[in-house]
């Protein structure tokens, strides 16, 4: 099992990113809570990882904190919740926010997340209530080799990139388009637009 990777951020297009680790490019999928903390391309970072092995693929997932990784591992143990849905949940809420929803039986907040219907929300509350990971020692953010986080690189069409990323997280193209249509792209990165879109969807 690969527990973490430290390398230079070579590519990022939510939910995909690539780390250059001593000349080897590792492709990872990550939740938006991780993308929000990413520095500029070329910066050295550390990501906590989880490897999912399927018959047709080996998929590596990366997280900025141990808390998100621990919650991801707990989520995929729930009946009917696979890695893609777990990634979408952790894109809409941080591990701490999701834990509060479970503890407060807040199914209304959960059903606003992509791919989570009423039955899934109720199952999450019931099955996860007694298996929530201890997040007290699993905080922190992306470990960067630089003294300050560099400004996120702008993309040529951040709105379109944001729509594509939301679709990858489980939203329908029409819904993703509506989520970003009223958000100004001026001076904003793809990650900024996704953050605002997701904040609007969970209110």
Buried (B, 14 or more C-beta within 10 A) or exposed (E): EEEEBEBBBBEBBBBBBBBBBEEEEBEBBBBBBBBBBBBBBEBBBBBBBBEBEEEEEEBBBBBBBBBBBBBBBBBBEBEEBEBBBBBBBBBBBBBBBBBEBBEEEBBEBBBBBBBBEEEBBBBBBEBBEEEBBEBEEBEEBBBBEEEEBBEBBEBEEBBBBBBBBBBBBBBEEEBBBBBBEEBEBEEBBBBBBBBBBBEBBBE
